[in-house]
Amino acid sequence: MLILGRTYADGTEEDYKAVNALQDQYSLVPLSSFGKSHTYVAPPVDANPGFSMTDKPQQVILGMSTSEYFNRMARLMAGDAPPAPEDASIVAEMAKIGIVPGQPFDITKLNLAVQAALKDLPKTTLAKIVAQATGESKLVNGWKIGGIMTGCYGTNYFARALIAAIGWPANLPEDAVYPTTFVDGKGDRLNGANKYTITFPKGLTPPVDGFWSITMYFDDGGWWFYTNSMNKFTESMRNHPKFNDDGSLTLYFQHESPGSEKEPNWLPAPAGDFLLTLRMYWPKEHSPTILPLGHGDWTPPAVMKVETN
């Protein structure tokens, strides 16, 4: 079981203390122990699981042979991750090549042509999974919106695998929406060699009942934060950005500082390619809203490249 929870803090030390005090009151106990005294006992940890616990997950998977991967998968399907009833069809399909929960997978039992086809499976499959990140979705002002319904996948295994590969775990759309852009308003790839801005008109910052933030990543086989001297990975109202005189809000995305006056509105970018994700927590249900059920009448403004002489 996994709980993905967030508690909002406004960025002040006083509020952090209040949030930390609240977090100290959180507890999770088995239902059988509810209302009773309970002492948590950590389960045993395998100190030598057969793979690195510090390497990137993608590197670990790519380092496995097809046989190693499917054997691990079969073991997990018999214990920690049993198939759900709706998985019966795919489980039956996998059994045709010898992938059966709780049973060893022996690739040598397959004919040579099938063995050859499965040889580079980890690499080719990961590429196909990650390709979804730039695949089908609603494209507005360069932002990809709603391509995959996160948090509830059913039997859409590739969608589930994408979130596991680059952004696990994820909320339901009603709880959070994550528009993402790799390009500026002209469709050119975002790159730290350039300077960019996003301007929200007065009264049209992301419509949420929770909070919003813009997070920057670079893609290195997975999406990673860009380490910078400001130790700043997101831009949101918690950074206390300065509004323009007309009430609009302009944010800056570039490698070098735009100047001390603009730094509250600045998110440092790497020197190379990067991408931006707008995180909208508890999006408003009614106009203006990004949710389709609310007519989807709000969209993020385009990322604009600052033209230099």
C-alpha positions in Angstrom: 0.0 0.0 0.0 1.1 3.5 -0.7 -0.2 6.8 0.6 0.7 9.9 -1.4 0.0 12.8 0.9 1.0 16.5 0.9 0.5 19.1 3.5 0.8 22.7 2.3 3.3 25.1 3.8 3.4 28.8 2.9 7.2 28.9 2.9 7.7 30.6 6.2 9.6 29.1 9.1 6.6 29.6 11.3 4.4 27.6 9.0 7.0 24.9 8.6 7.0 24.4 12.4 3.2 24.2 12.4 3.2 21.7 9.5 6.0 19.6 11.2 4.0 19.5 14.4 1.0 18.3 12.5 3.1 15.6 10.7 4.4 14.4 14.0 0.7 13.4 14.8 0.3 11.2 11.8 0.2 7.5 12.5 -0.5 4.4 10.5 -1.5 1.2 12.2 -3.1 -2.1 11.2 -6.9 -2.0 11.5 -6.6 -4.8 14.0 -4.6 -2.4 16.2 -6.8 0.6 15.8 -7.5 2.2 19.2 -5.0 -0.1 20.9 -1.3 0.2 21.8 0.8 -0.7 18.7 4.6 -1.0 18.3 5.9 -0.9 14.8 8.3 -3.7 13.9 10.3 -3.1 10.7 10.2 -6.0 8.3 13.6 -7.6 7.4 15.6 -6.0 4.6 17.6 -8.0 2.2 21.1 -6.4 2.3 22.0 -8.1 -1.0 19.0 -8.0 -3.3 21.1 -8.8 -6.4 21.0 -5.3 -7.8 22.3 -1.8 -6.8 20.1 0.2 -4.4 21.9 3.4 -5.3 21.9 3.3 -9.1 19.1 4.9 -11.1 16.1 2.4 -11.4 16.3 2.5 -15.2 20.0 1.5 -15.1 19.2 -1.4 -12.8 16.4 -2.6 -15.1 18.6 -2.2 -18.2 21.3 -4.1 -16.5 19.1 -7.2 -16.1 18.8 -9.8 -18.7 15.3 -10.7 -20.0 15.5 -13.9 -18.0 16.5 -12.1 -14.8 13.7 -9.6 -15.1 10.9 -12.1 -15.8 12.1 -14.4 -13.0 11.9 -11.4 -10.5 8.6 -10.4 -11.9 7.2 -14.0 -11.5 8.3 -14.1 -7.9 6.7 -10.7 -7.1 3.5 -11.7 -8.8 3.2 -14.7 -6.4 3.7 -12.6 -3.3 4.1 -8.8 -3.0 2.3 -7.9 -6.2 -0.4 -10.5 -7.0 -2.4 -9.9 -10.2 -5.9 -8.3 -9.8 -8.9 -10.1 -11.2 -9.0 -7.7 -14.2 -5.4 -8.9 -15.1 -6.6 -12.4 -15.9 -6.4 -11.9 -19.6 -2.8 -10.6 -19.7 -1.7 -13.2 -17.1 -3.0 -15.9 -19.5 -1.1 -14.3 -22.4 2.2 -14.2 -20.4 1.8 -17.9 -19.5 2.1 -18.7 -23.2 5.8 -17.9 -23.0 6.3 -19.3 -19.6 5.8 -16.3 -17.3 3.7 -17.7 -14.5 3.3 -16.3 -11.0 5.5 -18.2 -8.5 7.1 -20.3 -11.2 10.7 -20.0 -12.5 11.0 -18.5 -16.0 13.2 -20.6 -18.3 14.0 -18.7 -21.5 15.8 -21.7 -22.9 12.5 -23.5 -23.3 11.5 -21.1 -26.0 12.5 -21.6 -29.6 15.6 -19.7 -30.8 13.6 -17.1 -32.8 11.6 -16.1 -29.7 14.7 -16.0 -27.5 16.4 -13.7 -30.0 13.3 -11.5 -30.1 13.3 -11.2 -26.3 17.1 -10.5 -26.0 16.9 -6.7 -26.0 13.5 -6.5 -24.4 14.4 -4.3 -21.4 15.9 -1.6 -23.7 13.3 -1.6 -26.4 10.4 -1.8 -23.9 11.7 1.1 -21.8 12.1 3.2 -24.9 8.5 2.4 -25.9 7.2 3.2 -22.4 9.0 6.6 -22.1 7.9 7.5 -25.7 4.4 8.0 -24.3 5.6 11.1 -22.5 5.7 12.9 -25.8 2.8 10.9 -27.3 -0.9 11.4 -27.7 -2.4 14.1 -25.5 -4.2 17.4 -25.8 -1.7 20.0 -26.9 -2.4 23.6 -25.9 0.1 26.5 -26.1 2.8 23.8 -26.2 1.6 22.1 -23.0 0.5 18.5 -23.1 -2.7 18.1 -21.0 -4.5 14.9 -20.0 -2.6 12.4 -22.2 -2.8 9.8 -19.5 -5.3 9.5 -16.7 -3.0 9.1 -13.8 -3.6 7.3 -10.6 -6.3 4.9 -12.0 -5.0 2.8 -14.9 -7.1 -0.3 -15.1 -5.5 -2.5 -17.7 -3.6 0.3 -19.4 -0.2 -1.2 -18.5 1.9 1.1 -20.6 0.3 4.1 -18.9 1.0 2.6 -15.5 4.6 1.8 -16.6 5.2 5.4 -17.7 4.3 6.8 -14.3 6.5 4.1 -12.7 9.4 5.0 -14.9 9.4 8.8 -14.7 7.0 10.0 -12.0 5.8 7.4 -9.5 3.4 7.7 -7.8 0.6 9.9 -9.0 -2.7 11.4 -7.9 -6.1 11.1 -9.6 -6.9 14.0 -12.0 -9.5 15.3 -9.6 -6.7 15.7 -7.0 -3.9 16.9 -9.3 -3.3 17.7 -12.9 0.2 17.9 -14.4 0.4 19.8 -17.7 3.9 19.4 -19.1 5.8 21.2 -21.8 9.0 20.4 -23.6 8.7 23.4 -26.0 8.2 27.1 -26.2 5.2 28.8 -27.8 6.8 28.4 -31.3 7.3 24.7 -30.8 11.1 24.9 -30.3 12.8 22.7 -27.6 13.3 24.4 -24.2 17.1 24.8 -23.7 19.1 26.7 -21.1 21.0 28.5 -23.8 17.9 30.6 -24.1 15.8 32.7 -21.8 12.1 32.2 -21.3 9.1 33.7 -19.5 5.5 32.7 -18.7 3.0 35.4 -18.0 -0.3 34.8 -16.3 -2.8 37.6 -16.9 -4.4 39.3 -13.9 -6.7 37.0 -12.1 -5.7 34.0 -14.3 -3.1 32.2 -12.3 -3.7 28.4 -12.3 -7.2 27.9 -10.9 -6.9 25.6 -7.9 -8.6 25.1 -4.5 -5.3 23.7 -3.2 -2.1 25.2 -4.6 0.0 25.2 -7.8 3.7 25.1 -8.7 5.9 24.8 -11.7 8.7 22.2 -11.5 11.7 22.0 -13.8 13.3 18.7 -14.8 15.9 17.5 -17.2 15.6 14.1 -18.9 18.4 11.7 -18.3 16.6 8.4 -18.8 14.2 9.7 -16.1 13.0 13.1 -15.0 15.4 14.7 -12.5 15.6 18.0 -10.6 18.3 20.4 -11.8 20.7 21.0 -8.9 21.4 24.8 -8.6 23.0 27.2 -6.2 19.6 28.5 -5.0 18.5 25.0 -4.1 15.2 25.9 -5.9 13.3 23.3 -7.8 9.8 24.8 -8.1 8.2 28.2 -8.6 5.0 28.9 -6.7 3.3 31.4 -4.5 5.4 30.0 -1.6 8.3 31.8 -3.3 6.4 35.0 -2.9 6.8 36.1 -6.5 6.4 39.7 -7.4 3.3 40.7 -9.5 3.5 43.2 -12.3 1.9 46.6 -11.9 -1.0 45.6 -14.0 -1.7 42.5 -11.8 -0.2 40.0 -14.1 2.5 37.5 -13.0 5.7 36.9 -15.0 8.0 34.0 -14.2 11.5 33.5 -15.6 13.2 30.3 -16.7 16.9 30.6 -17.6 20.3 29.5 -16.7 21.7 32.8 -15.4 20.0 35.0 -12.9 17.6 37.6 -14.4 18.7 40.0 -11.7 18.1 40.2 -7.9 14.8 42.0 -8.3 13.4 39.2 -10.4 14.9 36.2 -8.5 11.7 35.5 -6.5 10.1 34.8 -9.9 13.1 32.9 -11.4 13.5 29.1 -11.7 17.1 28.2 -12.6 17.5 26.1 -15.7 20.3 23.7 -16.7 22.6 24.7 -19.6 20.9 22.1 -21.9 17.4 20.8 -22.6 14.8 20.9 -19.9 11.0 20.5 -19.4 8.4 22.1 -17.2 5.5 20.6 -15.3 2.7 22.7 -14.0 1.4 21.0 -10.9 -2.2 21.9 -10.1 -3.4 20.4 -6.8 -7.1 20.2 -6.2 -8.0 21.9 -9.6 -11.2 23.9 -9.5 -14.3 22.0 -10.7 -16.0 25.0 -12.2 -15.0 27.8 -14.5 -12.3 28.7 -14.9 -11.0 25.2 -14.8 -8.6 22.9 -16.6 -10.8 19.8 -15.9 -12.8 18.5 -18.9 -15.9 18.0 -16.7 -15.8 21.7 -16.0 -15.5 22.5 -19.8 -11.8 22.9 -19.6 -11.9 26.7 -20.2 -8.5 27.5 -18.7 -5.2 26.6 -20.3 -1.6 27.4 -19.3 -0.1 30.3 -21.3 2.7 29.5 -23.7 6.4 29.6 -22.6 7.8 32.5 -24.5 11.4 32.7 -25.6 13.0 36.1 -24.8 14.3 37.5 -28.1 17.8 39.1 -27.8 19.4 41.6 -30.2 
